[in-house]
Amino acid sequence: MASLIIPEGLQQFTNSQARLNLAVTNINELEEMISELFPRLYDVIFYEGKLRPFVRIVVNNQLIDDLEESMNFTDNDRIELLVAVSGG
């Protein structure tokens, strides 16, 4: 299973879970799994099937720019959600 790392600011949408082990093999399955398991998290990071501008996905330290990318996950992959922080 791939590990999805949830930043602290989004853990309120995952019942305080910082790491989720998910049986997903690609970006599309990841999106579907988040939508099914944590619909509120999905609404925060996706809009109309696309990542919101302030969210990035990193897989094994590689930034994924295009969710249509045909990248397959393996059991030991580390998937991280990065959320931009702003303020004044």
Secondary structure, 3 states (H helix, E strand, C coil): CEEEECCHHHHHHCCCCCEEEECCCEHHHHHHHHHHHCHHHHHHHEECCEECCCEEEEECCEEECCCCCCCECCCCCEEEEEECCCCC
